[in-house]
Amino acid sequence: MENGRSARFIYTANVGDSRMYLLKKDGSCIQMSKDHNCKDPTEVQRVKEKGGLVFNGRVFGCLSLTRSIGDKGVKDYGVVCEPDVFTHQV
């Protein structure tokens, strides 16, 4: 609690390459999401554990995202539509 007010939060969820940022009063910004692509070793490992292949920086050499709402053809190979959810106190 600050100045007698209860804490306030922003909840974010993302899938894929939609980035979210919070611009602060001081001009700085905070990234409020995580990129889901083949540059993230954790995401690549998750895809591989589900039977997917990652080469040329892409799932099966064609999809750069590791989480996607669409792209039904690779859903059985580790590309999921489950979002990352984050909580940020403001």
C-alpha positions as CSV (number, residue, x, y, z in Angstrom):
1,M,0.0,0.0,0.0
2,E,1.3,3.4,-1.0
3,N,-0.1,6.7,0.3
4,G,-3.0,4.9,1.8
5,R,-4.0,3.3,-1.6
6,S,-3.9,-0.4,-2.3
7,A,-1.5,-1.7,-4.8
8,R,-2.5,-1.8,-8.5
9,F,-1.4,-4.4,-11.0
10,I,-1.4,-4.8,-14.8
11,Y,-1.8,-8.3,-16.1
12,T,-0.5,-9.2,-19.5
13,A,-0.6,-12.3,-21.7
14,N,1.0,-12.9,-25.0
15,V,1.5,-15.5,-27.7
16,G,4.1,-15.2,-30.5
17,D,5.7,-12.0,-31.4
18,S,3.3,-9.4,-30.0
19,R,5.4,-7.3,-27.6
20,M,4.1,-5.2,-24.8
21,Y,5.9,-2.3,-23.1
22,L,5.0,-0.1,-20.2
23,L,6.1,3.5,-20.6
24,K,6.9,5.0,-17.2
25,K,6.5,8.7,-16.2
26,D,10.3,9.1,-16.1
27,G,10.5,8.1,-19.8
28,S,11.9,4.6,-19.3
29,C,10.1,1.6,-20.4
30,I,9.7,-2.0,-19.2
31,Q,9.1,-5.0,-21.5
32,M,6.0,-6.7,-20.2
33,S,6.0,-9.7,-22.4
34,K,8.3,-12.5,-23.6
35,D,9.1,-13.2,-27.3
36,H,8.2,-16.7,-28.4
37,N,10.6,-17.5,-31.1
38,C,13.5,-19.8,-32.0
39,K,16.1,-17.4,-30.6
40,D,15.0,-18.4,-27.1
41,P,16.7,-21.7,-26.0
42,T,13.9,-22.5,-23.6
43,E,11.3,-22.3,-26.3
44,V,13.5,-24.3,-28.7
45,Q,13.9,-27.1,-26.1
46,R,10.2,-27.2,-25.4
47,V,9.5,-27.6,-29.2
48,K,12.1,-30.3,-29.5
49,E,10.7,-32.2,-26.5
50,K,7.3,-32.3,-28.2
51,G,8.8,-33.8,-31.4
52,G,9.4,-30.6,-33.4
53,L,12.5,-29.8,-35.3
54,V,14.2,-26.5,-35.3
55,F,16.6,-25.6,-38.1
56,N,17.6,-22.4,-39.9
57,G,16.2,-20.6,-36.8
58,R,12.7,-21.8,-37.5
59,V,10.3,-24.6,-36.5
60,F,10.6,-27.1,-39.4
61,G,12.7,-24.5,-41.2
62,C,9.6,-22.3,-41.9
63,L,7.9,-20.9,-38.8
64,S,9.9,-18.4,-36.7
65,L,7.4,-18.5,-33.8
66,T,7.3,-21.2,-31.1
67,R,3.9,-20.1,-29.8
68,S,1.1,-19.2,-32.2
69,I,-2.7,-19.0,-32.2
70,G,-2.8,-20.2,-35.8
71,D,-0.4,-22.4,-37.7
72,K,-2.5,-25.6,-37.0
73,G,-0.1,-27.8,-39.1
74,V,2.6,-27.6,-36.4
75,K,0.5,-27.9,-33.3
76,D,1.4,-31.6,-32.8
77,Y,5.1,-30.7,-32.9
78,G,5.5,-28.3,-30.0
79,V,4.0,-25.0,-31.3
80,V,1.4,-24.2,-28.7
81,C,-1.1,-21.4,-28.2
82,E,-0.6,-21.2,-24.5
83,P,0.3,-17.7,-23.5
84,D,2.8,-16.4,-21.0
85,V,1.0,-14.4,-18.3
86,F,2.8,-11.7,-16.3
87,T,1.8,-9.5,-13.4
88,H,3.4,-6.1,-13.0
89,Q,2.7,-3.8,-10.0
90,V,2.2,-0.2,-10.9
